[in-house]
Amino acid sequence: MWTVTRGDTTLILVGAITGIPRDLAWRPDDLEAAAARSDQILTPQEGRASFSDVLRVIWRIRTIARMPNGQTSADYLTPDWQARLETVMADERNEDWRNKSLLILGFDLMQDKAGYAARRGGDDAMDVIRRAARRARVSVRPVGTVRGDELIDSLITAPQSAHVPCVQAAIAAAEQGPEAARERAEDWRALRVADVVASPIDRALNECWPWGDPEIAPQLRQQWAAAIETAMISPGVTMGVAPIRLLADEGGVLDGLKARGFEVVGPEWK
């Protein structure tokens, strides 16, 4: 958690991660207190999907989830990367993974081999902050929205080759084994920010959809940048809960604030 103050304006930035193991305990006290004293809380973007968007996903699910007929991962990965993938998948009971789209394969590798469970894990910063905000009756809203048709277009129209960096990063995470997710979460708990950002899972999440998508990712970053600019000229306390990499990566939000002369109070992020 980092704090930037200018006059009667205070911006609290929370670097959040998902996929915290259920049995990993951490102390939420400071986050709860900060949320309770905030005037508003900004959370990550939401997708706005219509009924027709949902039907379109159902209709095109094979395009999203499977390789084109007759193709496998070996058609897109170099022999070296394919060999590394074969090693990671050596204990699989069937060969179905060869025909999955590279997008789905990347997420499966992170979940099944690297221990990353985005929605089945324990409480993360966002869970804690939402509860604290409800108790304190603090306004919570997404920093922006992305239209459902744009999200679906990015999934349907992207060629398999666009997901190669995602799969490569996911293979590297999978090679670390099931402890990769725990090590990342422990680094987050211990405020070892640079280690979190450098972790194989965080690198993979940055390469995979949506943060690795050339159309969607710039929208996400631009919406956060605009919201932070607005917060810095608005009186009161604004909390922003953002992916830790967005804040602490090289050239990220924290670097930008520091370069503009603001004092950023909080843990080291380099």
RALINVEN-V741500 format. One line per field, one symbol per residue. psi: psi as a letter, one per 30 degrees, with the letter a starting at -180 (. if undefined). burial: I if it has 16 or more other ideal C-beta (glycine too) atoms within 10 Angstrom, else O. A space follows every 50 residues. Layout:
BEGIN
psi = ???
burial = ???
END
This chain:
BEGIN
psi = kkkkkjbgkkkkkjjlllhkkegjkljgeeeeeeefglflkklllkkjkl eeeeeeeeegeeeeflllkfllffffkleeeeeeeeeegfgkflgeffgk leeeeeeeeeeffggjjefgaakaeeeeeeeeeeefhkkklkfllkkeee eeeeeefkleffgeeeeeeeeeeeffaffeeeeeeeeeeggieeeeefke eeeeefflkffgkfeeeeeeeeeeeeeeeeefgklakkkkjlkeeeeflk gaeeeeeefggkjjkalkg.
burial = IIOIOOOOOIIIIIIIIIIIIOOOOIOIOOIIOIIOOIOIIIIIIOOOIO OOIOOIIOOOOOOOOOIOOOOOIOOIIOOOIIOIIOOIIOOOOOOOIIII IIIIIIIIIIIIIIIIIOOOIOOIIIOIIIOIIOOOOIOIOOIIOIOIOI IIOIIOOIOIOIIIIIIIIIIIIIIIOOOIIIIIIIIIOOOIIOOIIOII IIIIIIIIIIIIIOOIOOIIOOIIOOIIOOIIOOOOIIIIIIIIIIIIIO OIIIIOIOOOOOOIOIOOIO
END
